[in-house]
Amino acid sequence: MLRSPLFRCLLLAGLLLLAPAAQAARTILVFGDSLSAGYGIRQDASWPALLAKRLQEKKLDYSVVNASISGETSSGGRTRIAAALARYSPQVVIVALGANDGLRGLPLGQLRDNLTAIVASAQKEAARVLLVGQRLPPNYGAYALEFERVFGAVAKARKTALVDFLLDGLATDRELFQADNLHPTAAAQPLLLDNVWRGLAPLLE
């Protein structure tokens, strides 16, 4: 999940707005890393883009802003959440960070504190929050188990909605991943959306 300068430039230029905010009364902010940024696939095939289409099909008055950056850690997300909230004033925030923290073996206390701060910042602005959990391969040992528990602990402490695992149902299917074995293919994106939707749909009512 290497950071892509192109993705960052597009984000800063505001070009990752998947549906113009002026066309909808409410905004959903997707705040994640390369798993949500559409790394290695067309942007219109990424799960946030598919989310925008689903909302239109269901005639739900929301636009989607994808503020995800490839290579982002929870620390990076914490430093930029205030600016994103100020710019887009979202009613719903989907926090999908943490995978890069785990892959790099960063301190789990730091991950917990950063996710807590991100969620708290969104809640302070009266946004409903969906926290999307991540998991690590078994070869990470005890660290992987503790890593997985962080997301549930943050969701419980902040009383926010939780999706246990973004890659649920596809993590072991090699055909649904690109050559790097980390990033889902375009064919996997509808499955990612379905996983997110289960937690998101109740927040839209």
Residue pairs with C-beta under 8 A, 6 or more apart in sequence:
1 33
1 34
1 35
1 39
1 70
1 71
1 99
1 100
1 103
1 182
1 183
2 34
2 70
2 71
3 69
3 70
3 71
3 72
4 34
4 37
4 39
4 69
4 70
4 71
7 37
7 39
7 69
7 70
8 69
10 16
11 67
11 69
16 43
16 65
16 66
16 67
16 68
17 63
17 65
17 66
18 48
18 49
18 51
18 52
18 63
18 64
18 65
18 66
19 52
19 55
19 56
19 62
19 63
19 64
20 63
21 27
21 63
21 65
21 88
23 63
24 61
24 62
24 63
25 61
26 61
26 62
26 63
26 90
26 91
26 92
27 62
27 63
27 64
27 65
27 88
27 89
27 90
27 91
27 92
28 51
28 55
28 62
28 63
28 64
28 65
28 90
28 91
28 92
28 93
28 94
28 200
29 65
29 67
29 84
29 85
29 88
29 90
29 92
29 93
29 94
29 122
29 127
30 36
30 48
30 51
30 64
30 65
30 66
30 67
30 68
30 94
30 96
31 67
31 68
31 77
31 81
31 84
31 93
31 94
31 95
31 96
31 97
31 118
32 68
32 72
32 94
32 95
32 96
32 97
32 132
33 68
33 69
33 70
33 71
33 72
33 73
33 96
33 97
33 99
33 100
34 68
34 69
34 70
34 71
34 72
34 182
34 183
35 68
35 96
35 99
35 166
35 167
35 183
35 184
35 192
36 46
36 47
36 48
36 66
36 68
36 94
36 96
37 46
37 66
37 68
37 69
37 70
38 45
38 46
38 47
38 48
38 49
38 66
38 68
38 189
39 70
39 183
40 178
40 180
40 183
40 185
41 185
41 186
41 189
42 186
43 49
45 186
45 189
46 66
46 189
47 189
47 190
47 192
47 193
47 196
48 64
48 66
48 68
49 64
49 66
50 189
50 190
50 193
51 64
51 193
51 196
51 197
51 200
52 63
52 64
54 193
54 197
55 62
55 64
60 204
62 91
62 92
62 204
65 88
65 90
67 80
67 84
67 88
68 96
69 76
71 100
72 97
72 100
73 97
73 100
73 101
73 104
73 106
73 114
74 97
74 98
74 101
74 110
74 111
74 114
74 115
74 118
75 101
75 110
75 114
77 95
77 97
77 114
77 118
78 114
78 117
78 118
81 117
81 118
81 121
81 122
82 121
85 93
85 121
85 122
85 125
85 127
89 125
90 122
90 125
90 127
91 127
91 128
92 127
92 128
92 129
92 130
92 200
92 203
92 204
93 122
93 127
93 128
93 129
93 130
94 129
94 130
94 132
94 196
94 200
95 115
95 118
95 119
95 122
95 129
95 130
95 131
95 132
96 132
96 134
96 166
96 196
97 114
97 115
97 118
98 111
98 115
98 133
98 134
98 147
98 150
98 151
99 134
101 110
101 111
101 114
101 147
102 111
102 134
102 136
102 140
102 143
102 144
102 147
103 136
103 182
105 140
105 143
108 143
108 146
108 147
108 150
111 147
111 150
112 150
112 153
112 154
115 131
115 150
115 151
115 154
116 154
116 157
116 158
119 129
119 131
119 154
119 158
119 160
120 158
122 129
123 129
123 158
123 160
128 160
128 161
128 203
129 158
129 160
129 161
130 160
130 161
130 162
130 163
130 196
130 199
130 200
130 203
131 151
131 154
131 155
131 158
131 160
131 161
131 162
131 163
132 151
132 162
132 163
132 166
132 196
132 199
133 148
133 151
133 152
133 162
133 163
133 164
133 165
133 166
134 147
134 148
134 151
134 165
134 166
134 167
135 144
135 147
135 148
135 165
135 167
135 171
136 143
136 144
136 147
136 148
137 144
138 144
140 147
151 162
151 164
152 162
152 164
154 160
155 161
155 162
161 199
161 200
161 202
161 203
162 199
163 195
163 196
163 198
163 199
165 171
165 195
166 192
166 195
166 196
167 184
167 192
167 195
168 195
169 191
169 195
170 176
170 184
170 188
170 191
170 192
173 188
174 181
175 185
175 187
176 184
176 185
176 187
176 188
176 191
177 183
177 184
177 185
177 188
178 184
178 185
184 191
184 192
